[in-house]
Amino acid sequence: MSDWELSTDRLFIRPMRVADAREWHVIRASAPYDPVTRSMDESVAMIAAMQARAAPDSDGSQQFSILGKDDRMLGDLGIRFSPPFNATAEIGFAIDAAERGKGLASEAVAAMVRLLFHRGRRRLMAVTDVRNRAAQRVLERNWFRLEGRFVESWREGDLWFDELSYARLVSD
């Protein structure tokens, strides 16, 4: 296993590959509060660009595939890394609609949190749509605390919604 591959009881997590991009696009397109709006080709190009990065944790975004032990894609973790001197990262996640409610997101987030802290990050954060109670529960189960509310910061069609900001420190 490479430095950025993780294994849990039910999951294998690794940096996303171009071969995963189509399944990832479909999973993200069905996300209830942040569906992907880019084209399939744009998703493939995005993952190809991420694979060309110097390292998964270099400044910028990196997608990680959440796979079942049978290598079937179950979802993803998206990490936006700050420059190393900031020692922070923002985490996001999505699980295939058919696999939700099984604790997979909590398991994947817990594994990634441990790795991020082990690799020198000291502060992790996440932002979620105020309506996305499932994501909030995943963050709360992983000891993220609610830090703020961004009022009418997310537009969906003609409607505006609030977002919630969560964070966790290595010392928590």
Number of C-alpha atoms within 10 A of each C-alpha: 7 7 9 16 14 17 16 13 8 13 22 22 24 20 21 22 15 16 11 18 22 15 17 28 21 16 21 22 19 15 15 12 15 15 13 16 11 10 11 17 11 13 20 19 14 16 23 16 12 20 17 9 14 9 11 21 19 14 15 14 19 23 24 24 27 30 20 18 14 9 12 14 20 23 27 27 22 17 23 21 22 17 13 13 8 11 16 20 25 17 23 18 22 23 23 20 14 9 12 14 11 10 11 22 25 19 17 25 20 18 18 20 19 12 16 22 18 11 13 13 21 17 19 22 21 23 21 22 20 19 14 14 11 13 20 22 13 20 26 16 14 16 15 20 18 17 13 12 16 15 12 12 12 17 10 9 6 5 8 12 14 15 19 19 18 22 21 20 15 14 7 10
